C-alpha cells in the first residue's frame, strides 16, 4: 500500500473543500427575509411617528421597533451560531469598507429623502422616506448579500477560481 495521493483524488478533495467553504459562507450570510423584516419595522415605526403627536404612542413604538430589530438580529445570530462559521481571515478591509458604504447609502438615502420631503411640506414625510428606503433594502439587500458573499469567496486563501 502506498501513501501517495493520486492527482484525481487530490483534485476531488480540493473541490469538496471549496464546496464546503462556499456552503459555510452562504449559511453565515444574511437571509432574504432579514431585509424584509427590517424594512417592515422601519416603515411601521415611521408611520407611528408621522401619525402621533409624541408621548406614549411614540414611546411604545420606539420600544416595539427596538424589540423587533433585536429579535430579528437575534434570530439571524442564533441561526448563524448553530452552523460553522467562516474563518476571520476571510473578512478583510475591503469587506468592511463595502459594509460601511452600504450602510452609509441606506442611511443617507433615508435621511435625505425624509428631510427633503419634510422641507417641501409633504405629509407623512417619514413614512414615505422609510418606504423608499424599505424598497432599497428589500431589493438591494439580497443583491448586496450576494456581492458580499463573492468578496468573501474571493478572499479564500489558495482560491482556485
C-alpha angles and dihedrals in degrees: 000000000000131000093213119113116223116236093244091053091050091048091050091049092050091048090051091050091050092050093049092047090051091048091052092048092050093047091051093052125096112276120236093248091060092070093050093048093051091045092052092049091050095050093045091050093047091049091054091048090050095047103041132065096228125261123088097355094055091041091054091045090052091051092048092046092051091045090049094050092046091049092048093048090043092054091051092047092048091049090049095045091057092061135057114281128227113251115264090239088072091067109074136163091278092061093045090050091050091050091050092047092050091050092047091051092050095047092040094052091046096049096040093049094046095046093047091049092046092049089049091055096247113163115239092015093164092052093049092046092048090047092054090048090047091056090051090050095047093046101029099036096069090042090053090047090056091046090050091049088054091052091050092047090050089054093061110123112244091013109183096200 
